[in-house]
Every structure is written in C-alpha cells, then in structure tokens.
Amino acid sequence: MNLKELRLSKNLTQHEMSEILTKNGYSIKQTGYSRIENGKRVPTYDFLKILQKSFQDVNIGKMFFDE
C-alpha cells in the first residue's frame, strides 16, 4: 500500500488528509501533501511519525521502506 492507496482506502481527499495531519501535529497544506503523495517531495521524519499516529492500523515501514 502506498500513500495514495491509504488515502483512498479511508475515502479521504488530499485536503482532508492534510487536515488530519495538521490536527495531529504536522502542519501541512494540501499542496505539500500532494507533493509527498506524488513523489515530488520526500516526507520528513515528523511527517511519518504523525502519519503513524493518525493511522495506527497502517505499517509505515512497509509503505515507505519495504520492511
């Protein structure tokens, strides 16, 4: 599963994803989220940490690092 598949599996828009991440402590606009989702920007450690906090049912290691 990649970031886009995660978002779609939760029936969320990119804007909603950015709002969830911002609410949980990682301030990001939809455009910044879109760049990460489309591979045009490398996610930071803090982004990954908040993504894991926001979606505890997802293995972030598998999503980004093939663990």
N, C-alpha and C positions, 0 to 999 in steps of 0.2 A: 504494500500500500504506500502510495506517495501522498504528499500534502494535499493535492487536489482531490484525490480519491477519498481522503479523510474528510475533507470539507463536504464533498458531495454525499458521502455516506451519512453525514449528520444533517443533510438538507439545508446547508448554510450558504449564504453568498460570501464573497470575499469581504464585503463591508461588515457583515455580521461576524466573520472570523476575526477581523481586526478589532471590532468592538469587544469581543470576548477576551482577546489577548490583552487589550488595554485595561479592561475591568480587572483582570487578574495580575496586573503589574507591569506589563510590557507595552509601552505606548507606541502604537504603530497605526498609520493610516492605511486605507485600502490600497493605495498605490504602492506603498512599501511592501505590504503583504503580497500583492500581486507579483512584484519583482522576485520575491523569495519563492513563491509558488511556481513561477515560470523559469526559475534557474538563472535569473539575471542578477541576483544578489545572494550572497552567502549568508545563511542565518547565523546570528550570533549565539553564543552560549546562553545568554539570558533569554533569547527567543525560544530556544529549545527547552530550557528549564520551565518557562511559563507555558509552553505548548504541552509539556508533560503534565504540569499541574492542572491545566484546563481540560485535558483529555486523558485521564488516568487509565483508561482501557486500551490505550494505544502504546505500542512499543516504539519509542522514538529511535532507539538504536537500530532497529530493523528498517525503519523508514528512511533514515539518513545514512546509516553506516553499514548496512548489510550484516548486522550482527545476528 
